[in-house]
Amino acid sequence: MGFFIFISMKVALVQTSLVWENPAVNRQLLQEKINNIDDSVDLIVLSEMFTTGFTMNPQGIAENFPGETLLWMQRLSAEKKTAITGSIAVQENGNFYNRLLFVKPDGSWQSYDKKHLFSLAGEDKVYRAGNKKLIVDYKGFRICLLICYDLRFPVYSRNNEDYDVLIYVANWPEVRTSAWDALLAARAIENQSYVVAVNRVGEDGNQHKYIGHSQVIDALGNHLLEPQELEDVYTVDLNLLQLQEIRQKFRFLADRDRFTFLE
């Protein structure tokens, strides 16, 4: 018998519409939602490019990094005593990045630059790709954080780091919702990990429609939070003991292929 630890983490998924290319207004709208989140929440997850929507026009909109949104996240994280994560468009050293930030209540932060840029929309022509996965240790959980299109590439998200939670933040359009749902379940099952996925709702400046389908899935592919379509904040408790018991009973990760990811 393995040694199991009872650890839980309450996660809030913020599924919201966004005002096109208006960081100040989006921060204000999100702050109102965050202020109303229960103080028992340990982690707040926002969507991809939560200050602008999925824009290919970062000139004049992407903020120099570190910038105002990071400071805003640090302030809210300290006030709420909870971690906050989501991605924004940033400019650094002459390049634009779709950068995910994970901010802890003590003000410390880590970042991940989106690896797989969405060429169908020309994201690869505007933004620079990252080349390093991010694994965050928080509240007893190891968390892997990825962005939208990364979902389609299982090799990159493969659980070689023994993470416990896989988080995807996204602007995933309604027209491909069936792929979103199917791939999220696959990532949870193949990696024996919780999957927390936050997508936006509404319509963006390019008339792309989004119906959310933010959701939480356990390591067996079962929904702890069914796909949601309404603009709202949804909370779910993740239990590390339950995850450990699943992995102990079904030792599939012991048979995984070992490999090193090469550029």
DAVEN-V827372 format. One record per pair of residues at least 6 apart in sequence whose ideal C-beta (glycine too) atoms are under 7 Angstrom apart, sorted by sequence separation. I is the first residue (numbers start at 1). J is the second residue. D is the distance in whole Angstrom. If there is no record, write none. Layout:
i->(I I)
j->(J J)
d->(D D)
//
This chain:
i->(19 48 49 55 63 77 103 117 150 188 203 217 218 228 247 19 37 77 89 90 102 117 135 136 150 188 216 217 18 76 101 102 135 172 187 202 215 216 52 89 90 135 136 157 201 216 225 34 101 117 200 201 215 73 87 88 100 133 134 146 184 199 201 215 225 87 99 100 117 200 215 224 87 88 144 184 199 215 16 86 99 115 199 213 214 85 86 98 114 115 199 213 14 30 85 97 98 113 114 115 198 212 213 16 85 113 144 151 197 212 51 112 197 211 14 69 83 84 142 144 30 83 142 143 148 196 214 216 83 142 148 166 195 83 112 142 143 144 145 146 147 148 194 195 67 82 141 148 26 27 81 110 141 143 148 194 219 12 26 65 166 194 65 77 110 135 193 220 62 63 64 65 77 78 166 170 172 192 219 23 61 62 63 73 77 135 165 166 170 12 23 62 74 78 98 164 165 166 167 168 169 170 171 188 10 14 73 96 97 157 163 164 188 201 10 11 14 21 58 70 96 97 118 152 165 184 188 189 10 11 12 13 14 18 21 96 151 159 181 185 189 9 12 20 58 74 95 112 114 116 151 154 158 159 180 184 188 9 11 21 55 62 102 104 116 157 159 177 18 115 173 174 21 50 114 151 154 173 174 177 185 51 52 116 173 174 23 44 46 49 50 58 43 46 47 48 49 70 171 21 23 42 43 44 45 46 49 39 41 42 45 115 27 34 39 37 102 194 27 31 100 23 34 181 100 49 98 194 192 83 192 85 87 192 192 56 56 56 58 100 56 165 164 164 85 87 86 159 42 48 141 48 140 156 54 53 48 45 47 48 49 46 47 48 45 47 9 9 131 7 5 54 45 47 53 46 47 53 45 47 18 13 15 17 14 15 16 17 18 20 21 11 13 16 17 20 15 41 37 15 15 33 13 15 17 16 15 15 14 15 13 12 13 12 11 10 11 10 11 8 9 8 8 8 7 5 6 5 4 4 4 2 2)
j->(25 54 55 61 69 83 109 123 156 194 209 223 224 234 253 26 44 84 96 97 109 124 142 143 157 195 223 224 26 84 109 110 143 180 195 210 223 224 61 98 99 144 145 166 210 225 234 44 111 127 210 211 225 84 98 99 111 144 145 157 195 210 212 226 236 99 111 112 129 212 227 236 100 101 157 197 212 228 30 100 113 129 213 227 228 100 101 113 129 130 214 228 30 46 101 113 114 129 130 131 214 228 229 33 102 130 161 168 214 229 69 130 215 229 33 88 102 103 161 163 50 103 162 163 168 216 234 236 104 163 169 187 216 105 134 164 165 166 167 168 169 170 216 217 90 105 164 171 50 51 105 134 165 167 172 218 243 37 51 90 191 219 91 103 136 161 219 246 89 90 91 92 104 105 193 197 199 219 246 51 89 90 91 101 105 163 193 194 198 41 52 91 103 107 127 193 194 195 196 197 198 199 200 217 40 44 103 126 127 187 193 194 218 231 41 42 45 52 89 101 127 128 149 183 196 215 219 220 42 43 44 45 46 50 53 128 183 191 213 217 221 42 45 53 91 107 128 145 147 149 184 187 191 192 213 217 221 43 45 55 89 96 136 138 150 191 193 211 53 150 208 209 57 86 150 187 190 209 210 213 221 88 89 153 210 211 61 82 84 87 88 96 82 85 86 87 88 109 210 61 63 82 83 84 85 86 89 80 82 83 86 156 69 76 81 80 145 238 72 76 145 69 80 227 147 98 147 243 246 138 247 145 147 252 253 121 122 123 126 169 126 238 240 243 167 169 169 253 139 147 240 148 240 261 171 171 169 167 169 170 171 169 170 171 169 171 139 141 263 140 140 204 196 198 204 198 199 205 198 200 200 196 198 200 198 199 200 201 202 204 205 196 198 201 202 205 201 235 233 212 214 233 214 228 231 231 231 232 233 234 233 233 234 235 235 235 236 237 238 237 238 238 239 240 240 240 241 241 241 244 245 244 248)
d->(5 7 7 6 6 6 5 4 6 7 5 6 6 6 6 5 6 5 6 5 6 4 6 5 6 4 7 7 6 6 6 5 7 5 6 6 6 4 6 6 5 5 7 6 5 4 6 6 5 6 5 6 5 5 6 6 6 7 5 6 5 6 4 6 5 6 5 4 5 7 5 5 4 7 7 5 5 7 7 7 5 6 6 4 5 7 7 7 7 5 5 7 7 7 6 5 4 7 6 7 5 6 7 7 4 3 7 6 6 5 6 6 5 5 6 5 6 5 7 4 7 6 6 6 7 5 7 5 5 4 7 6 7 7 4 5 5 5 5 5 6 4 7 4 7 6 5 6 6 6 5 6 5 6 6 6 6 5 5 4 6 7 7 5 6 5 6 6 4 6 6 5 6 5 5 7 5 4 5 4 6 5 7 6 5 6 6 7 7 5 6 5 6 6 5 6 5 5 5 5 5 5 6 4 6 6 4 6 6 6 6 6 7 5 5 7 7 5 5 6 5 6 5 7 6 7 6 7 5 5 5 5 5 7 7 7 5 4 6 6 4 5 7 5 7 5 4 5 4 5 7 7 7 7 6 6 6 6 6 5 7 5 5 7 5 7 6 6 5 6 5 5 7 5 7 7 7 6 6 6 5 5 6 5 6 5 7 6 7 6 7 5 6 7 6 5 6 7 7 5 7 6 5 5 6 3 6 7 5 7 7 6 7 6 7 7 6 5 6 7 5 7 7 6 6 7 6 7 7 6 5 6 5 6 5 6 6 7 6 6 5 6 6 6 7 5 5 7 5 6 6 5 6 7 4 7 5 6 5 5 6 7 6 5 7 6 5 6 6 4 7 6 6 5 4 7 6 6 5 4 6 7 6 7 7 7 6 5 7 6 6 6 5 7 3 4 6 6 6 5 4 6 5 6 6 5 6 6 5 7 7 6 5 5 7 6 5 5 6 5 5 7 5 7 4 6 5 7 5 5 7 7 5)
//
